[in-house]
Amino acid sequence: MATQEPKKTSIPEDIQIETTGDLEAVDVSGEKVENGGRDWTDKEEKVLVRRIDWRLLPMLCIVLGLSLIDRTNISSAYVIGMGDDLQMKKMMPGAVFILSSWYTKFEMARKITIYIMVAMIGNAFGGILAYAFSRISVGDGIFSRGWRWIYIIEGILTVVGGAAAFFLLGDFPEKSKWLTTRQRHIASKRLKLDGDHGEYRHVTGSEAWHYILDWKLLVYSLLYMMSNSSIYSVAFFSPIIISDGMGFDYSTTLLLTSPPWAFCIIMSIAGAYLSDKYRLRWPPATLTYATNNTPNLNKRGVTTAVIISAGAIGGVLGGTIFRSQDAPMYLPGMWATIAMQMANICLITFMTFYFKHMNKLADEGRVSTLEGPDQWGDLLPDLYWNQTTVAIMAARTPALPVLDLFRLDGKNAVITGANSGIGSCMAIALAEAGANIIIIQIPNDPETITKDALAKLPVETSVYDCDLTEVDSIRKTVAEIAERDSRTIDILVNCAGVSGHRPALEVDDEFRERIFKVDMTATYVMTQEVGRRMIARGKGGKILNVSSLAALRAFKNISAYAGAKGAVNQFTSAFANEWAQHNIQVNCLCPRYV
């Protein structure tokens, strides 16, 4: 990297170059940062995900495990004697929504599996724990019966775990105080890049009803209802079937309920790993299938609640499948369970081919969007539905040969205000495209973050000091750039600026002139001087003037700033019209305050 030593030039102390961006967005670690809007390294993301894992999953799993141990032990308590004593006859939506608000599409299957695996562990060891607790007997009264101790001990653990979860579970990523500012930025942005759209807000009744009427939600609900029906029937009735149908005593019955769930754990982990690794949501996943294909955060909240509610209905059905009169073979219950699983396979196969068909239509340009009306916040152009190989894609990335058309190898780009904010990001982006970078900075600017980042790229970088409040200094600097080794200027980005808030009647001459000189006059003169040389060379060029949203909308207490930026908009249009014949494109960018 070739760097020119700063020149000593005086500048008023109150002149400050405007910073319009978050410098955390610039990677200077030297590690590769992927394209597509990512501004963090793979290492940073792994550290973040690991931290989320240790904070979120353990508490969710503990609460689920505690709730399921006592729930599934109803049948265990029954075979021990609860049915005789009581004269009896034969947290899920929030957790899934929280997980989908923290993890990307192809992390969800593994995380939900870990979460659900706790339920299987609870079912696997619930019988063993129930057996241990059932051996407790105190006195000759009501506490002498072991089944009561199952609920006393597990109930106490559930209350304690629920209270702890209230304080330990995190909020949404952007509001979680246990993450650093940088980690909150990464956690939020990686979800947006993954296809999340919008921030969560309270959903109105009309919005919820609109989401519920989506026919795909009915299919997702049926899938989960039928899956849950089989799960609940096994959880509720396996001890009774083993005891009453097979004739084992209660101790053996409780121990024999564990092996099937242990096998389920192994199969679930394998399925989730393959699903995320190879980006498959068909055939294995149901909950992940729905959350992956619902990008809108508010709609996902409603969708998850409806699906889990349907799962509860499946639990009700599961509680009626195995009837006592069907003992010992329970054939009607067996056939009903098999039929529901076959229906599941048919439905999810239909949905997969439907999604593939819609994606094909989108590729051919025959449909403009794959989601509903924009008034509900879920109109998402270029949105791909997840099916066999591709999950939600917020944008279709062009193939590399197309990107090659936009390479800037050998071009020279002059950038003012390049040491911070938008200017810094512009400099690094142009350098990554192959352009040599010429930074124009305030004299003796100590900021090095942009220069450090550029030093790691295979381009030439030069630095020139310039007092942007002095027209002569601007003209002299441009002349020096042009004269050095007969260097040409192909690109100019005017990004330097100053801002200040003051009521209109309190704007004095010094305050006004400071803003006008840097924001308006410097931009005009820089455009004029660079454009003069582009025209003389006869090979065209690109000029980008960074203005502001304040030039287009009325805001209080920035009359001087708005006036200067408004002038930038107007003379940019004039330059563009006048220089179009020379193949020089002059454009204006009007960002909000970043």
TADADA-V660745 format. One record per pair of residues at least 24 apart in sequence whose ideal C-beta (glycine too) atoms are under 6 Angstrom apart, sorted by the first residue. I is the first residue (numbers start at 0). J is the second residue. D is the distance in whole Angstrom. If there is no record, write none. Layout:
I:J:D
I:J:D
This chain:
0:454:5
0:460:5
1:459:5
2:462:5
3:461:5
3:462:6
5:443:6
5:464:5
6:464:4
8:442:4
8:464:6
8:466:5
10:442:6
10:466:5
16:416:5
16:441:6
16:495:5
17:496:4
17:497:5
17:498:5
18:419:4
18:420:5
19:420:4
19:421:5
19:593:5
20:420:3
20:421:5
20:593:5
22:448:6
23:181:5
25:423:6
25:448:6
25:452:6
27:448:6
27:451:5
27:452:5
29:455:6
36:192:5
39:185:5
47:182:5
47:185:5
47:186:6
51:101:5
54:169:6
56:113:6
58:164:5
58:167:5
58:168:5
59:94:5
59:114:6
60:117:4
61:160:5
62:160:5
62:164:5
63:117:5
64:117:5
64:121:5
65:156:5
65:157:4
65:160:5
66:90:6
67:118:5
67:121:4
68:121:5
68:125:5
68:153:5
69:153:4
71:122:5
71:125:5
71:234:5
72:125:5
72:129:5
72:149:5
74:235:5
74:238:4
74:239:6
75:126:6
75:129:4
75:238:5
75:253:6
76:146:4
76:149:5
78:238:5
78:242:5
78:249:5
78:252:6
79:133:5
79:145:6
79:146:5
79:249:6
80:146:6
81:146:4
89:323:4
91:307:5
92:303:5
92:304:5
92:307:4
95:286:6
95:303:5
96:300:5
96:303:5
99:290:4
99:299:6
100:171:6
103:193:4
104:193:6
104:291:5
104:390:4
104:391:6
105:275:5
105:278:6
107:287:5
108:271:4
108:274:4
108:275:5
108:284:5
108:287:5
109:271:5
109:275:5
111:286:5
111:287:6
112:267:5
112:271:4
116:264:5
116:267:6
119:260:5
119:263:5
119:264:5
122:234:5
122:260:4
123:257:4
123:260:4
123:261:5
126:253:4
126:256:4
126:257:6
129:253:6
130:253:4
194:294:5
194:391:3
194:393:5
195:296:6
196:294:5
196:295:5
197:296:5
197:376:6
199:296:5
202:297:5
207:301:5
209:375:5
210:298:5
210:301:4
216:302:6
216:305:6
218:346:6
218:350:6
219:289:4
219:306:5
220:305:6
220:306:5
220:309:4
222:285:5
222:343:6
222:346:6
223:285:6
223:306:5
223:309:6
223:310:5
224:309:4
224:312:5
224:313:4
225:339:4
225:342:6
225:343:5
226:285:6
227:310:4
227:313:3
227:314:6
228:313:4
228:316:4
228:317:4
228:339:6
229:336:5
231:314:4
231:317:3
232:317:4
232:320:5
235:318:6
236:321:4
243:326:5
244:326:5
244:327:4
278:388:6
280:385:5
281:351:4
281:387:6
291:385:4
291:390:5
292:384:5
292:385:5
294:391:6
295:376:6
295:377:4
298:377:6
351:386:5
354:384:4
354:386:4
355:386:5
358:383:6
406:432:6
406:433:5
407:432:4
407:433:5
407:434:4
408:433:4
410:434:5
410:489:4
411:435:5
411:488:6
411:489:5
412:436:6
412:490:4
413:437:5
413:488:5
413:491:5
414:492:4
415:439:5
415:493:5
415:494:6
415:495:4
416:494:4
416:495:3
417:449:6
418:444:6
418:446:4
418:449:5
421:494:6
422:494:4
423:449:4
425:492:5
427:452:5
430:456:5
430:458:5
435:459:4
436:460:5
437:461:5
437:480:6
438:462:5
439:463:5
439:465:5
467:495:6
467:517:5
467:521:4
468:516:4
470:524:5
473:524:5
473:525:6
474:528:6
477:528:4
481:532:5
487:536:6
488:529:5
489:540:6
490:541:5
491:529:5
491:542:5
492:543:5
493:522:5
493:525:6
493:544:5
494:545:5
498:560:5
500:556:5
500:557:6
502:556:6
503:558:4
506:559:5
511:559:5
514:559:5
514:560:6
514:563:5
515:563:5
518:563:4
519:563:4
519:566:5
522:567:5
523:570:6
526:574:6
533:583:5
534:581:5
539:582:3
539:583:6
540:583:5
541:584:5
542:585:5
543:586:5
544:571:5
544:587:5
545:588:5
546:587:5
546:589:5
547:589:6
548:589:5
548:591:4
550:589:6
551:589:6
